[in-house]
């Protein structure tokens, strides 16, 4: 990530080039809500596919599911979301705008380094109230705020009509509970044996108070979660935890191509850690607004399955085929925010090439929205266009390929640089004579001539 990169710069690029749009913009937008444009959906799809391939398809101990967004409401009672899924909220006494109390405190500490050194994650709501009062922390508009209170961020809605009344349900606050509630069905319908994991990618919803961090924190977002079940008497949870941490780090650094200098592990303190967790770590990335959680991992013991056993009355147990013993497995949960990966990749890939006066998104080639762009040198020469169209059609069988015939060749190159396309193929008059094309490298701007018959092989070797 460029040291001078600001979130505003990234937001402007994302909108200008069709990665992310403000949702419902023609009506004034909606807070903490965004739509993904043509380039954005391609990048998201690449992230999902890569995560699924590495975390599910390549492992013999993993299976996947896709549960509903609307689950039985008792699911969220059992999980504790109905009673304790909260954020600390304060309200501007003048504008009535709402803010996260912990985020106001974090911002104050950042501006007053060394004045009062506290770990914000450890503060209780009463302690936050005391801190805000002590330092007279105001809203971003400079107004006094109310004392903080707990605000439930679980979205509530209703379906159907039962005896003349609507039935209350919730938009899921996480994808994990759909995994726990399907635990027995997965056991009964597959041949999985402990230790094994169940994975899911899907939308979750949280009635977020905080705004202003782009797609990092939104009302609707996408999670990639794994619940990895094991017998704690046979498998040391610490070993499993370390193995999953290594897998997470490798995925981000080796598969996504992210600079490891922008990453760190942060262990939750005893006060911060959830009551059901024996240990929790966050893999943080240094976003333009500082180090924030990208991927979390927690040892949740057998808490969730036991909660669902208690509330459903069903036996969510594992049968040891050798001993005949039934027991409730423990679980380690790596939980990733897909949209946060998306933002991380934009930030990490961003590069101002001042020597060539251009902006470049240096995505790992295999992740780029488009792998190849095909240009006819001139759009008013039918022979060139026909040859370029034939090459384009061939390449689309192998790579995500885009077509560009607008403007001069230099502007086309710079446009593709800014959206992260790693290779540009130009069809010129020499192509018609010797069947070779110019292939330009995004990062180095170097150009080589490649025979059209060898083009797919060449590009495949470069893209990986």
Secondary structure, 3 states (H helix, E strand, C coil): CCCCCCHHHHHHHHHHCCCEEECCHHHCCCCCCEEECHHHHHHHHHHHHHHHHHHHHCCCCEEECCCCCECCCHHHHHHCHHHHCEEEEEEECCCCCEEEHHHHHHHHHHHCCCCCCCCHHHCCHHHHHHHHHHHCCCCCCCCCECCCEEEECCCEEEEEEECCEEEEEEECCCCHHHHHHCHHHHHHHCCCCCCEEEEEEEEEECCCCCCCCHHHCCCEEEEEEEEEEECCCCCCHHHHHHHHHHHHHHHHHHHCCCCHHHEEEEECCCCCCCCCCCEEEEEEEEECCEEEEEEEEEEEECHHHHHHHHHHCCCCCEECCCCCCEECCEEEEEEEEHHHHHHHHHHHHEEEECCCCEEEECCCCCCCCCCEEEEECCCCCHHHHHHHHHHHHHHCCCCCEEECCCCCHHHHHHHHHHHCCCEEEEECHHHHHHCEEEEEECCCCCEEEEEHHHHHHHHHHHHC
